[in-house]
């Protein structure tokens, strides 16, 4: 039997990167479409109690993807690195905040316009305190200090609670990873891990949080573990590529059917999704069906590259259309979906698509490469 090659997410080397791009874009569209169905009360067959909430299922997929990709990002870093955690946090904060800050300002502007027109039903949440709290990722902060630190999501950006959970997990996971590295900063990483552990640990126990998404940390851990399982397993040589793709599709369908409408964050269904995702990764590592077409992979990358901006902005755009055009039905929903995609795509070209440039600029300022004078030849 031939062994599985080393895990690669390089574009063009196999289908994994293209599959991840397609999954990310599909999940972002599911969030947008799901919220549009809820806002305008249409297509009852695709909404609870008749079907699972597609926006909740999409958030679940996002967290599995996040754990997987962060594991890959950490694994690529050298075992001994002087500024490891600092560079990791620059990469993560640049990836998030380059889009989050301008999008939050856009959300604030739309909310203020709605308040001025007397059309905002949640004006009490459009405050400087809520804006600052959202910017600092303190939405729905749990734990012993929750009464003092917790704030509601800003204005119409109710979906941003999940972003705060994800960001705290980023910090905690990175700090734990680098605390185990033999560097002089391990003690500082331990301290950061302790401070940042409140949200990730509380989101392991649904009984503690008592809100939707209360077990999201388990999803992230599953995604993180899938990376290492896929990286070292020989399973695919036994089950075959075709069987792995078929199994991923069958288990993905089973996960959808087993997710209870209105209670999609039930942890018992997570394992089914995790196995489906693992099989998808294993199979796509060995195929180049998508990678053969550079035009197709570029298209998928373009679609995926504005997914985060779409997640940030769509809810407020739909909220505003609903406030202005109450009861607009199917036409209003379609307009909302189209405007959300167009607006997010344009914003992403100036923000989300340039996060690597921002991270590189910050690193150069904080960790400049020393210039040495070469002796004359």
C-alpha positions in Angstrom: 0.0 0.0 0.0 1.2 3.5 -0.7 1.3 5.9 2.2 -0.7 9.1 2.3 1.5 12.1 1.4 2.1 14.8 4.0 -0.9 17.1 4.6 -0.8 19.9 2.1 -3.2 22.8 1.8 -1.3 24.4 -1.0 -3.6 25.6 -3.8 -3.2 23.4 -6.9 -1.5 20.5 -5.1 -4.8 18.7 -4.4 -8.5 19.4 -3.9 -8.4 20.2 -0.2 -7.9 24.0 -0.4 -10.6 24.3 -3.1 -13.0 22.2 -1.0 -12.4 24.4 2.0 -13.0 27.5 0.0 -16.2 26.0 -1.4 -17.3 25.0 2.1 -16.6 28.4 3.6 -18.5 30.2 0.9 -21.5 27.8 1.1 -21.6 28.2 4.9 -21.6 32.0 4.6 -24.4 31.9 2.0 -26.4 29.6 4.3 -26.1 32.1 7.1 -27.3 34.9 4.8 -30.1 32.9 3.2 -31.2 31.5 6.6 -31.5 34.9 8.2 -33.3 36.3 5.2 -35.9 33.5 5.5 -36.4 34.3 9.2 -36.6 38.0 8.7 -39.2 37.9 6.0 -41.1 34.8 7.2 -40.9 32.9 3.9 -40.3 29.2 2.9 -41.6 27.6 6.1 -40.3 24.2 5.0 -36.7 25.4 5.4 -37.1 26.9 8.9 -37.8 25.5 12.4 -39.9 23.7 13.4 -40.0 22.0 10.0 -36.2 22.0 9.3 -33.0 22.8 11.1 -32.0 26.4 11.1 -29.5 26.7 8.2 -27.7 29.7 9.8 -27.1 27.7 13.0 -25.8 24.7 11.0 -23.5 27.1 9.1 -22.0 28.5 12.3 -21.3 24.9 13.4 -19.5 24.2 10.1 -17.5 27.5 10.6 -16.2 26.4 14.0 -15.1 23.0 12.7 -13.3 24.7 9.8 -11.7 27.2 12.2 -10.3 24.5 14.4 -8.9 22.7 11.4 -7.3 25.7 9.8 -5.8 27.0 13.1 -4.2 23.6 13.7 -2.6 23.9 10.2 -1.4 27.4 10.9 0.2 26.4 14.2 1.8 23.3 12.8 3.5 25.2 10.0 5.4 27.3 12.5 8.9 26.3 13.5 9.3 24.4 16.7 11.5 27.1 18.2 10.6 30.6 17.2 11.5 33.8 19.0 8.3 35.8 18.4 5.9 32.8 17.8 2.9 33.8 19.8 3.3 37.5 18.9 3.4 36.7 15.2 0.5 34.3 15.6 -1.7 36.9 17.2 -0.7 39.5 14.6 -1.9 37.1 11.9 -5.2 36.3 13.7 -6.0 39.9 14.7 -5.1 41.2 11.3 -7.4 38.5 9.7 -10.3 39.5 11.8 -10.0 43.2 12.6 -9.1 44.5 9.2 -12.7 43.6 8.2 -14.3 43.8 11.6 -13.5 47.5 12.4 -14.8 49.0 9.1 -17.8 46.7 9.1 -18.7 47.6 12.6 -18.5 51.3 11.6 -20.8 50.6 8.6 -23.2 48.8 11.0 -23.1 51.7 13.3 -23.8 54.2 10.5 -26.8 52.1 9.2 -28.2 51.8 12.7 -27.9 55.5 13.4 -29.7 56.2 10.1 -32.5 53.9 11.1 -32.7 55.5 14.6 -32.9 58.9 12.9 -35.8 57.7 10.7 -37.5 56.2 13.8 -37.3 52.7 12.3 -34.9 50.9 14.7 -36.6 48.6 17.2 -33.4 47.9 19.2 -32.1 51.5 19.6 -31.2 50.8 23.2 -28.3 48.6 22.0 -26.8 51.3 19.8 -24.6 52.9 22.4 -20.9 53.7 22.7 -20.5 51.1 25.5 -22.0 48.3 23.3 -19.8 49.4 20.3 -16.6 49.4 22.4 -17.6 46.1 24.0 -18.3 44.5 20.6 -14.9 45.8 19.4 -13.2 44.2 22.4 -15.1 40.9 21.8 -17.0 41.0 25.1 -20.4 40.1 23.7 -22.2 37.7 26.1 -19.0 37.2 28.2 -19.6 34.3 30.6 -17.9 33.3 33.8 -17.5 34.8 37.3 -17.1 38.4 36.0 -19.8 38.2 33.4 -22.0 40.6 35.3 -19.4 43.3 35.0 -17.8 42.5 31.6 -20.6 41.1 29.5 -22.3 43.4 27.0 -25.0 42.7 24.4 -24.1 42.7 20.7 -24.0 46.1 19.2 -27.2 47.4 17.5 -28.3 45.2 14.7 -25.2 43.0 14.7 -26.8 40.2 16.8 -24.9 37.5 14.9 -21.5 38.8 16.2 -21.7 36.8 19.4 -20.2 33.8 17.7 -17.2 35.9 16.5 -16.4 36.8 20.0 -16.4 33.1 21.1 -14.1 32.3 18.2 -11.6 35.1 18.9 -11.2 34.0 22.5 -10.6 30.4 21.4 -7.9 31.7 19.0 -6.1 33.5 21.8 -6.4 30.5 24.2 -5.3 27.9 21.7 -2.4 29.9 20.5 -1.2 30.7 24.0 -1.4 27.0 25.0 0.5 25.9 21.9 3.3 28.4 22.4 3.4 27.8 26.2 4.7 24.3 25.4 7.5 25.7 23.1 11.0 26.0 24.5 11.2 29.8 24.4 11.7 32.5 26.9 8.1 33.7 26.5 6.5 30.4 27.7 5.5 31.9 31.1 3.8 34.9 29.4 1.9 32.5 27.2 0.8 30.5 30.3 -0.5 33.7 31.8 -2.4 34.6 28.6 -3.8 31.1 28.4 -5.2 31.4 31.9 -6.8 34.8 31.3 -8.2 33.8 27.9 -9.6 30.5 29.1 -12.8 31.8 30.5 -14.8 31.9 27.3 -13.5 28.6 25.7 -13.9 26.6 28.9 -17.3 27.9 29.6 -18.4 27.1 26.1 -17.6 23.5 26.7 -20.5 23.1 29.1 -24.0 23.9 27.8 -25.4 23.9 31.4 -23.1 26.8 32.3 -23.9 29.0 29.3 -27.5 28.1 28.8 -27.7 29.9 25.4 -27.6 28.8 21.8 -24.2 27.7 20.8 -23.2 26.8 24.3 -21.1 23.9 23.2 -19.2 25.6 20.4 -15.7 24.9 21.9 -16.3 21.2 21.4 -16.8 21.8 17.7 -13.5 23.8 17.5 -11.7 21.0 19.3 -13.1 18.5 16.9 -11.9 20.5 13.9 -8.4 20.9 15.5 -8.2 17.2 16.1 -9.3 16.3 12.6 -6.3 18.1 11.2 -3.9 15.9 13.2 -5.9 12.7 12.5 -5.9 13.4 8.8 -2.3 14.4 8.8 -1.1 11.1 10.2 -3.7 8.5 9.4 -3.5 5.6 6.8 -7.2 5.1 6.9 -7.8 6.3 3.3 -5.6 3.6 1.8 -8.0 1.1 3.4 -11.4 2.6 2.5 -10.5 4.2 -0.9 -11.1 7.6 -2.3 -14.5 7.0 -3.8 -15.8 5.4 -0.6 -14.5 8.4 1.4 -16.3 10.9 -0.7 -19.5 8.8 -0.6 -19.2 8.4 3.2 -18.7 12.2 3.6 -21.8 12.9 1.6 -23.9 10.3 3.4 -22.7 11.4 6.9 -23.2 15.0 6.0 -26.8 14.3 5.1 -27.2 12.2 8.3 -25.9 15.1 10.3 -28.5 17.5 8.8 -31.3 15.1 9.4 -30.2 14.4 13.0 -29.9 18.1 13.9 -33.1 18.9 15.9 -34.9 22.1 14.5 -34.5 24.8 17.0 -31.8 22.9 19.0 -29.1 22.6 16.3 -26.2 23.0 18.8 -27.0 19.7 20.4 -23.5 18.1 20.8 -24.7 14.5 20.1 -24.8 15.4 16.4 -21.3 16.9 16.3 -19.5 13.6 15.9 -21.4 12.7 12.7 -20.3 16.0 11.2 -16.7 15.5 12.4 -16.4 12.1 10.7 -17.9 13.5 7.5 -15.4 16.4 7.5 -12.5 14.0 8.2 -13.5 11.8 5.2 -13.8 14.9 3.0 -10.3 16.0 4.0 -8.8 12.5 3.5 -10.3 12.1 0.1 -9.5 15.6 -1.2 -5.9 15.2 -0.2 -5.6 12.5 -2.8 -7.6 14.0 -5.7 -7.1 16.9 -8.1 -10.5 17.1 -9.7 -10.9 20.8 -8.8 -7.2 21.6 -8.8 -6.8 20.8 -12.4 -8.7 23.9 -13.4 -6.8 27.1 -12.3 -9.8 29.2 -13.4 -12.2 27.2 -11.1 -9.8 27.3 -8.1 -9.4 31.1 -8.6 -13.1 31.5 -8.7 -13.6 29.5 -5.5 -10.9 31.6 -3.8 -12.6 34.9 -4.8 -15.9 33.6 -3.5 -14.4 32.5 -0.2 -12.4 35.7 0.2 -15.5 37.8 1.0 -17.3 35.2 3.1 -16.2 36.8 6.4 -17.3 40.3 5.3 -20.6 38.8 4.3 -21.0 37.2 7.7 -20.3 40.6 9.3 -22.6 42.8 7.2 -25.5 40.7 6.0 -27.6 40.7 9.2 -27.6 44.5 9.4 -28.5 44.9 5.7 -31.4 42.4 6.1 -32.4 44.2 9.3 -32.5 47.6 7.5 -34.5 46.2 4.6 -37.0 44.6 6.9 -37.3 47.8 8.9 -38.0 49.9 5.8 -40.0 47.2 3.9 -41.8 45.3 6.5 -43.5 42.2 5.1 -41.7 42.4 1.8 -41.7 38.7 1.4 -39.8 36.8 -1.3 -38.8 39.9 -3.3 -37.4 41.7 -0.2 -35.5 38.5 0.8 -33.9 38.2 -2.7 -32.9 41.9 -2.7 -31.4 41.5 0.7 -29.4 38.5 -0.2 -28.2 40.2 -3.4 -27.3 43.5 -1.7 -25.5 41.7 1.1 -23.3 39.8 -1.3 -22.5 42.8 -3.5 -21.8 45.1 -0.6 -19.7 42.4 1.2 -17.7 41.7 -2.0 -16.8 45.4 -2.5 -15.9 45.9 1.2 -13.7 42.8 1.2 -11.6 44.0 -1.7 -10.3 46.9 0.6 -10.2 44.9 3.8 -10.5 41.2 4.1 -8.5 40.4 1.0 -5.6 42.5 2.3 -5.1 40.9 5.7 -1.8 39.4 4.9 -0.4 42.7 3.8 -1.5 44.3 7.1 0.0 41.4 9.1 3.3 41.7 7.2 3.4 45.4 7.7 2.8 45.1 11.5 5.5 42.3 11.8 8.0 44.4 9.9 7.4 47.3 12.3 7.5 45.2 15.5 10.2 42.7 14.4 12.3 44.5 11.8 14.8 42.4 9.9 18.3 43.8 10.8 20.2 45.2 7.8 23.8 44.1 7.6 26.5 45.6 5.5 28.1 43.0 3.2 31.8 43.3 2.8 33.0 44.5 -0.6 33.8 41.6 -3.0 
